[in-house]
Amino acid sequence: MVEHVLGKDGVTGSIPVSSLLDTNKMREIITLECTVCKNRNYTTTKNKKKHQDKLQLKKYCEFCHKHTAHKELK
């Protein structure tokens, strides 16, 4: 992205994309589903080594228009 603006001569250094992706090996992306209307509203990450049980949070559901429990999906 920077190379397009400055040209290749204007770039002094950059971080490889693969190194940015490898920093969170212990975390996995999970989806949260509303327990009332069953809509999938949120995504988040969690540490899969420390928390093996399913995550349940109370979040705002824009479809129900109230705070409801949201459970983790696989």
N, C-alpha and C positions, 0 to 999 in steps of 0.2 A: 504494500500500500504506500509506504513512504517512497519507494523507488519510483513510483509513477509521478509523484509530485516533484521530487528533487532530482530524479535521474539516478543512475547507478553510481556516478561519481560523487554525488552529494551525500550518500549514505556511508557513515563511518563504521557502523556495526549493527547487528540485529540479533535477536534471540530466535533460535530455530523453533518452529511450531511444535515439533515432537517433544522438546524439553518442557514446554508448557503443559502438555497433556499428561506427562508422566508424573507430575508433582502430586496428584491426588489418586494414587493407585489403591489406597485403602477405602476410598469413598465410592459409593455407587449411587446413581440417580434413581430416585423413586417417585412414583406418582401418588397423589393423595386424592381419594374419592369421597364425596359427601355420602354419609350414611343414610340421609333422608331421601334425596332425589337421585342418587347414584351418578351424578355428573363428576367428571374428573376435572377438578379446578386448579390444582396446584402441583408443581414439581419441586423437589428439593433433593438434597444429598444427605446421606448418613454414613457413619463409619460401620462397615459390615463386620469388623472384628469385635468391636465393643458392644454393639447392639444387635443381637441376633433376632430378638423378638420384633413383631410388627409395630410400627410407629402409629400412634393415634394422637391427633392434635385437634383442638377446638379452633376452627377457622371460619371466616365469613364466607358464606355461599351466596354468590350473586344471583343464583336462580331461585333459592328459597328466601332471599332477602333477610337472613338472620344468621347468627353464629350457630354452627352445628359441628358435630364431631366428624372428622375426616380421617379415614383409615388408609393405611399403606396398601398399594397394589404391587404385584410382581409383574 
